[in-house]
Amino acid sequence: MSVTIAIPARLGSTRLPRKVLLDLGGKPVVQHVWERVQKMRTADRVVVLADSEEVAEVARGFGAEVLLTSPDCPSGTARLASVLDQLPGEFFLNVQGDEPCIDPALLDALVLRWRETQCELVTAVARIHDPAKLTNPNVVKVVRGENGRAVYFSRSPVPYRRGVAVAEWLADGAVPYWSHIGVYGYARATVAGYAALPVTRIEQIESLEQLRFVEHGKVFQTVETNYHPVAIDTAEDLEKARQLFQ
């Protein structure tokens, strides 16, 4: 069962234009992602999905295999689906091109969970301990079932604890709260069927692409991790990352 790692690398990001090519410790951001992925034990193939010839040229320069995709793809999932016929493999991991510190061990764990469960999708979650993260709409929360399945994703603090003050939701430890780590794994059939899934109302309301799969009945398994992303979305994020790499 071969495993392909896809790294969507988009030049036209809105909040920080050209971020995948910006310098971080003497290398472009996307090169750090590619090098981290190379440390995986379970990957059979690693491909950068570039939205422009400029990104493709840089990626080829550091040794990556590259496929050109349309700049109009609205998400990494759509970008992967658009070139699926050019990629072999039964399982695909979507690793964002702005995650320069991504943990290879976590990526291997996602692959192993898929092999164990043969689930349609798998993603990562981290335990929330900080009350500020619980109420931050930029931190996506995950409700999990008893078997580790993701039941729902939301920008709101969920599950809601009726009769308990929000300040106490984490303090007593009665209910674990989880944040979503945005790395996705898909069985091939799931990616192949993506284009046929209509956009859903809740997906649009929450502005969370993963809800399309949930609303259409797809099974999301989860893997627990202590990894916290160092995603680069703003100039401030880039400066923090540069300090970290120093």
C-alpha positions in Angstrom: 0.0 0.0 0.0 2.1 2.9 -1.3 2.0 6.3 0.4 2.4 9.6 -1.4 3.1 12.9 0.4 1.8 16.0 -1.3 3.1 19.5 -0.4 0.8 22.2 -1.8 2.9 25.3 -2.3 0.9 28.4 -3.3 2.5 31.6 -4.4 -0.6 33.7 -4.2 -1.3 33.5 -0.5 -3.4 36.5 0.7 -2.2 37.4 4.1 1.5 36.9 3.4 2.2 36.9 -0.4 4.9 34.6 -1.7 5.3 33.1 1.8 6.4 29.6 0.6 9.4 31.2 -1.1 10.4 33.6 1.6 13.8 33.1 3.3 14.0 31.2 6.5 17.4 30.4 7.8 18.9 30.6 4.3 16.3 28.4 2.6 12.8 29.0 1.2 10.0 28.0 3.6 8.8 25.2 1.4 12.3 23.6 1.3 12.2 23.2 5.1 8.9 21.4 4.8 10.2 19.1 2.0 13.3 18.3 4.1 11.2 17.4 7.1 9.0 15.1 5.1 12.1 13.4 3.7 12.8 12.1 7.3 9.6 10.0 7.3 9.9 6.2 7.4 6.6 5.4 5.7 6.6 7.7 2.6 7.1 6.2 -0.8 7.0 9.4 -2.8 7.0 13.2 -2.0 5.6 15.7 -4.5 5.4 19.5 -4.3 2.2 20.7 -5.9 3.1 24.2 -7.2 0.7 26.8 -8.4 3.2 28.6 -10.6 6.3 27.9 -12.6 8.3 30.2 -10.2 7.5 27.9 -7.3 8.1 24.8 -9.4 11.6 26.1 -10.5 12.6 26.8 -6.9 11.4 23.3 -5.7 13.2 21.5 -8.5 16.3 23.5 -7.6 16.4 21.8 -4.2 15.7 18.4 -5.6 11.9 18.0 -5.3 9.6 16.3 -7.6 7.0 18.8 -8.8 3.6 18.9 -10.4 2.1 22.1 -11.7 -1.5 22.8 -10.6 -4.0 25.6 -11.3 -3.6 28.7 -9.3 -7.4 28.7 -8.9 -7.6 25.7 -6.7 -9.4 26.9 -3.5 -7.6 24.4 -1.1 -4.8 21.9 -0.7 -7.4 19.1 -1.0 -8.7 20.5 -4.3 -5.1 21.0 -5.6 -4.3 17.3 -4.8 -7.6 16.1 -6.4 -6.8 18.0 -9.6 -3.6 16.0 -10.3 -4.6 12.7 -8.8 -4.6 10.9 -12.1 -0.8 11.7 -12.3 0.0 10.2 -8.9 0.2 6.6 -7.9 -0.6 5.5 -4.3 -3.4 4.2 -2.1 -2.9 6.8 0.6 -2.0 10.5 0.4 -0.9 12.9 3.1 -1.4 16.6 2.5 1.3 18.6 4.3 1.0 22.4 4.0 3.9 24.2 2.3 4.1 26.7 5.2 4.8 24.2 8.0 8.6 24.3 8.3 8.8 22.5 11.6 6.3 19.6 10.8 7.1 16.5 12.8 8.0 13.5 10.6 7.0 11.1 13.5 3.5 12.6 13.5 3.2 12.1 9.7 4.3 8.4 10.2 1.7 8.0 12.9 -1.0 9.3 10.6 0.0 6.7 8.0 0.0 3.9 10.6 -3.4 4.9 11.8 -4.7 4.6 8.3 -3.1 1.2 7.8 -4.7 0.0 11.1 -8.2 1.3 10.5 -8.4 1.7 6.7 -10.4 4.9 7.4 -11.4 7.3 4.7 -9.6 10.3 6.3 -7.2 10.8 9.2 -5.9 14.0 10.9 -4.1 15.1 14.0 -5.3 16.7 17.3 -3.6 18.2 20.2 -5.0 18.6 23.8 -5.9 22.2 24.7 -4.7 23.4 28.1 -4.7 27.1 27.5 -8.2 28.8 28.0 -7.2 31.5 25.5 -6.9 28.8 22.8 -10.3 27.4 23.7 -12.1 30.6 23.0 -9.9 31.7 20.0 -11.8 31.3 16.7 -8.5 30.8 14.8 -7.9 27.7 16.8 -10.1 25.0 15.4 -11.6 22.6 17.9 -12.4 19.0 17.4 -15.1 16.9 19.0 -14.0 13.2 19.1 -15.9 10.0 19.6 -14.9 7.2 21.9 -13.0 5.4 19.2 -11.0 8.5 18.2 -13.3 9.4 15.3 -13.7 13.1 14.6 -17.4 14.0 15.1 -17.2 17.7 14.4 -14.8 20.6 13.8 -15.6 24.1 14.9 -14.2 27.5 15.6 -16.3 27.7 18.7 -15.4 26.0 22.0 -17.1 22.6 21.8 -18.5 20.5 23.3 -20.6 23.1 25.2 -20.8 22.3 29.0 -24.2 23.3 30.1 -24.3 24.8 33.7 -20.6 25.1 33.9 -18.8 28.5 33.5 -16.5 28.6 30.5 -13.6 29.5 32.8 -14.0 26.1 34.5 -14.2 24.0 31.3 -10.5 23.2 31.3 -9.8 23.7 35.0 -11.5 20.5 36.2 -10.3 18.2 33.5 -13.7 16.5 33.2 -13.9 16.8 29.4 -10.8 16.8 27.1 -10.8 19.6 24.6 -8.8 19.2 21.3 -7.4 21.5 18.7 -7.1 20.5 15.1 -3.6 20.2 13.6 -4.2 20.8 9.9 -2.4 17.8 8.3 -4.8 15.5 6.3 -4.5 11.9 5.2 -6.8 10.5 2.6 -7.5 7.1 1.1 -7.3 7.4 -2.7 -11.0 6.9 -3.2 -11.7 9.8 -0.9 -9.6 12.2 -2.9 -11.0 10.8 -6.2 -14.6 11.6 -5.0 -13.8 15.0 -3.6 -14.9 17.0 -6.7 -18.3 15.3 -6.6 -19.0 16.4 -3.0 -21.1 19.6 -3.1 -20.0 22.5 -0.9 -22.1 22.4 2.3 -23.7 25.2 4.2 -22.0 24.5 7.5 -18.6 24.3 5.8 -19.3 27.8 4.5 -20.5 29.1 7.8 -17.5 27.9 9.8 -15.1 28.4 6.9 -13.6 24.9 7.4 -13.1 22.7 4.4 -12.9 19.5 6.5 -16.6 19.9 7.4 -17.5 19.0 3.8 -16.3 15.5 4.4 -18.0 15.3 7.8 -21.4 16.5 6.5 -21.2 13.9 3.6 -20.7 11.1 6.1 -17.0 10.4 5.6 -15.1 8.8 8.6 -12.3 11.0 10.0 -9.9 9.2 12.3 -7.6 11.2 14.6 -4.1 10.8 16.0 -3.1 12.6 19.2 0.1 14.7 19.2 2.1 17.1 21.3 3.2 18.9 18.1 2.2 22.5 17.8 2.4 24.1 14.4 4.7 26.9 13.4 2.6 27.8 10.4 3.6 31.0 8.7 0.5 33.1 7.8 1.7 36.7 8.6 4.9 38.7 8.7 4.9 38.3 12.5 4.8 34.5 12.1 7.7 34.7 9.8 9.8 36.7 12.2 9.0 34.3 15.0 10.0 31.4 12.9 13.3 33.1 11.9 14.0 33.7 15.6 13.3 30.0 16.3 15.6 28.8 13.5 18.4 31.0 14.8 
